[in-house]
Amino acid sequence: MGRKRKPRFETQVAITGIAEKGRGVGRSAEGGVIFVENVAPGDIVDVVITKKKSDYMHGTPVKFHHYSEDRVEPFCAHYEICGGCQWQHITYEAQLLHKENIVRNAMQRIAKTEIGEFFPILPAPDTRYYRNKLEFAFSNRRWLTTEQLADKSLPLLDDVLGFHKAGGFDKIINIDHCWLEPEPSNAIRNGLREIGIRQGLSFYDPRAYKGFLRQVMIRVSSIGETLVLMSFGEDDPEKRKNYLDEALERFPQITTLIYCVNTKVNDFILDLPMETYAGKGFIEEQIGHVRFRIGPKSFFQTNSRQGERLYSIAAGFAGLDGSQNVYDLYTGVGSIALYLARDCRRVTGIEEIAAAIEDARENARLNQIDNCDFYAGDVKDILTEEFAEKHGKPDVVVTDPPRAGMHPDVVRLFLRLEAPKIVYVSCNPATQARDLHLLDEKYRVEKLQPVDMFPHTQHIEAVALLVKR
Ligand SMILES: C[S@@+](CC[C@H](N)C(=O)[O-])C[C@H]1O[C@@H](n2cnc3c(N)ncnc32)[C@H](O)[C@@H]1O
């Protein structure tokens, strides 16, 4: 039998920042980076090292010498294990400061370019109930903490509906109340669980890959509409009808009920056919002067109120006077394109999800906007020099790529297209900074505005205005 290694400790570690997953950042006596669980910037702690890599370590605190002034009591009962709002234990003001610093650091370390005006981060107008969409998973086994496991009165096997524990495909935490999405979200989720139990339906077994009730997405809109998308793990029309009918009867707030049948081993449902069981099959949302139709497969900003402010910053940076030809890349359901349409000559939107492009065209009709064209496909394939010849060279390019940022071919094309202005909206400062670095030879960053769309999480949005040198 091998001998157990002695645990390694680091003492008096000052936590100076906060990183992904809410971990604090400190340094060992030799200067190595340590990511520490359950601490806040400003804490001074002794740490036991739980993982050691060549360039960083992970640790958990064993003794606190000083508690940070920025600490607050988390308000959610699920905070410790859910992993959804990892920054709830620090004040909102401190969260904002750390987010702004993350953007600043990314610009210094990766973009390595001068920023004309770096504006202070824009706080979210609501720090609770700010999301318009949440997804929950059904499971036949409840995830329990060590303390809950010690409580023998709690059942190990239990039908639950909630979130995946961070990093666990088969670990589902039952959620009673989530502070992220306004009502009727909590009522519907809890009701759907109750109906499933009462009707004796099987909750999904993530290890055996079977079970009837699998996932649910609940989307609410500020104009009072609610979309529920159920994913069933088995195709049983009778059981499905009974379940959906009872859900509709119990929750008249559901304006549209959609379902799909997912018998695959993975949870991805965007490639599956969607059936509208009740209502119009989409939800409507108002952002500023534009009304949007959002289908079950389309991306839409999950914080509508802050989304409107984000678009208004993008519009301000674009500085339109009615004469410009604008491209809106990664357009989703045409959101930014339609928001800008009244202030420019023409807008061309490109998005890879064909269903979102259908929504974008429908959204243009709905809002009587007739100066927009939308194309479905990968930006790197659709946006070529020939495309720009055909649609006219852009005066302003708005780009809002996913977390991975832009494909290098797209960046190279930007350098050839030489649009006078680029407005770069990003949900990942690291990839935005990488792309700004690549564009640096022809573009200077005139303005940069970080925006907090997701309080209590590490996510940050930032809008950059690039002007041709
Ligand atoms: C961050 S969202 C932005 C959506 C939109 N601008 C908005 O504000 O709602 C990124 C969008 O890019 C789309 N997308 C991802 N990769 C793409 C690609 N290679 N080509 C085109 N669209 C892509 C996604 O489907 C998603 O709708």
PDBQT file of the ligand as one rigid body, heavy atoms in Angstrom, charges set to zero:
ROOT
HETATM    1  C1  LIG A 501     -23.877  36.431 -28.528  1.00  0.00    +0.000 C 
HETATM    2  S1  LIG A 501     -25.123  35.926 -29.630  1.00  0.00    +0.000 S 
HETATM    3  C2  LIG A 501     -25.601  37.481 -30.289  1.00  0.00    +0.000 C 
HETATM    4  C3  LIG A 501     -26.973  37.542 -30.905  1.00  0.00    +0.000 C 
HETATM    5  C4  LIG A 501     -27.544  38.915 -31.196  1.00  0.00    +0.000 C 
HETATM    6  N1  LIG A 501     -26.563  39.840 -31.669  1.00  0.00    +0.000 N 
HETATM    7  C5  LIG A 501     -28.291  39.457 -29.993  1.00  0.00    +0.000 C 
HETATM    8  O1  LIG A 501     -27.890  40.479 -29.429  1.00  0.00    +0.000 OA
HETATM    9  O2  LIG A 501     -29.312  38.859 -29.610  1.00  0.00    +0.000 OA
HETATM   10  C6  LIG A 501     -24.201  35.157 -30.866  1.00  0.00    +0.000 C 
HETATM   11  C7  LIG A 501     -25.005  34.627 -32.029  1.00  0.00    +0.000 C 
HETATM   12  O3  LIG A 501     -24.089  34.122 -32.994  1.00  0.00    +0.000 OA
HETATM   13  C8  LIG A 501     -24.602  32.939 -33.576  1.00  0.00    +0.000 C 
HETATM   14  N2  LIG A 501     -23.418  32.241 -34.114  1.00  0.00    +0.000 N 
HETATM   15  C9  LIG A 501     -22.503  31.508 -33.439  1.00  0.00    +0.000 A 
HETATM   16  N3  LIG A 501     -21.504  31.136 -34.252  1.00  0.00    +0.000 NA
HETATM   17  C10 LIG A 501     -21.787  31.648 -35.479  1.00  0.00    +0.000 A 
HETATM   18  C11 LIG A 501     -21.131  31.614 -36.737  1.00  0.00    +0.000 A 
HETATM   19  N4  LIG A 501     -19.970  30.983 -36.881  1.00  0.00    +0.000 N 
HETATM   20  N5  LIG A 501     -21.697  32.251 -37.782  1.00  0.00    +0.000 NA
HETATM   21  C12 LIG A 501     -22.879  32.893 -37.615  1.00  0.00    +0.000 A 
HETATM   22  N6  LIG A 501     -23.551  32.963 -36.453  1.00  0.00    +0.000 NA
HETATM   23  C13 LIG A 501     -23.017  32.356 -35.392  1.00  0.00    +0.000 A 
HETATM   24  C14 LIG A 501     -25.343  32.270 -32.435  1.00  0.00    +0.000 C 
HETATM   25  O4  LIG A 501     -26.316  31.378 -32.927  1.00  0.00    +0.000 OA
HETATM   26  C15 LIG A 501     -25.947  33.470 -31.713  1.00  0.00    +0.000 C 
HETATM   27  O5  LIG A 501     -27.224  33.783 -32.231  1.00  0.00    +0.000 OA
ENDROOT
TORSDOF 0
